Amino acid sequence: MNENPHIVSAFDKDLRQIENLVVTMGGLVEQQLEQAAEVIISRDLELADQLIASDDEVDKLEIEIDSLVVRIIALRQPKAQDLRSVLAALKVAADLERIGDYAKNLAKRTHVLAQVPIVGDSAKSVRRMCKMVRQMVKDVLDAYLTRDEAAANEVWLRDEEVDQIHNNLFRALLTYMLEDPRNITPCMHLLFIAKNVERMGDHTTSIAEQIQFLVSGEMPEEDRPKGDVTSTTLVEAKAR
């Protein structure tokens, strides 16, 4: 039995609206990551506050997307590919919202970092992580719009490089703290910030997985590539 073309057209219109909101949300998150990469070096508190304030708009967009998804499921009762499209949009929006939250947290901690000395090149490493994740977000959203499973998989694999930078930074920051107790405050905040950026990368790979689900109907068979070993890293204090 053929579907009513008016119903199909209405569903397509609703889905386009949801996906346009996801793209708008993604653009805001990309901007947050660009600002995060800057404030971690410049310690520009005005820019940090702008980043913090912008997260409200990201949250509002997620709420709007959630509402539209509930509406489209209730009214259109999508099945198979159509249902996957709706659920994927919902999950992509949730991942983007979490990335925005982590960026906001980075900006909040900048207020503390602005009051303490710079420790080595650690802030530059964090900036590099932010820029990498920002590019990953951009690329994975492009893949989402074009339903490009191969491009999404390429982003999925790139997260391991973010993990490696995080591993190296983790060891360096622990060493700085062991060498001089005055480094403890800035290093602790940088540790939390670096972990937040690493989690941003994880959420980006989650979006890549949703694209594979959207295109093929299946999640990746392989485990997500994880290079983060900070939970088992041991740095020994030097004997005095």
C-alpha positions, 0 to 999 in steps of 0.5 A: 500500500502506497503512502499518502504523498502529503504525509510523506511530504510533511514528514520530509519537511519536519525532518529538514527542520530538525536537521537544520536546527542540528546544523545551527547547533553544530555551528554554535558548538564549532564557534565555542570550540574556536573561542575555547582554543583562544581563551586558553592562551589569551586568558581573555575573560570577556571572551570566556564570558561570551562563550559561557553565555552562548551555551544557553542558545545551544541548550535551547536548540537541543530542547527545540529539537527534542520537542520536534522529534517527539512531535514527528514520532507522535504524528508521523509514526516513522518506520525503518530509515525514516525512524533512524533519521529522526533518532540519529538527529536526536542523538547528534543533538545530545552529543553536541549539547555535551560538547558545548557544556565541556567548552563552557566548563573550560571557559569557567576555569579560565577565570582561575587560570588567569590568576596563576602563572603559565605552566610550560607549553600545557595551554598550547597543547590544550589549544591544539586539542581544541582545534583538532576537535573543532575540525572533527566536529565540522567534518562529522557534521558535513558527513551527517548532512551528506550521509557520508559513512566513509567520512564519518569513519575517518573522523571516528579514527582521528579521535585516537590522536586527541587521546595521545595528546591528552596522555602526553599532557597528563604526564607533563602536568603531573610532573610539573606538580611534583617539581613545584607545589606552586604548580598544583593549582594551574595544573589541576585546572588544566588536567580537568580542562584537558579531560573535558576536551578529550571527552569532546572528542569522544562525543564527536566519535559518537556522532560518527557512529550515529551516521553509520547507524543512520546509513546502514542500520547498524552500529560499528562492529569494532570498539571505538579506538581509544588511546586514553591511558590516563586512568592507569598512568603512574608518574613517580616522584624523583628522590630528593 
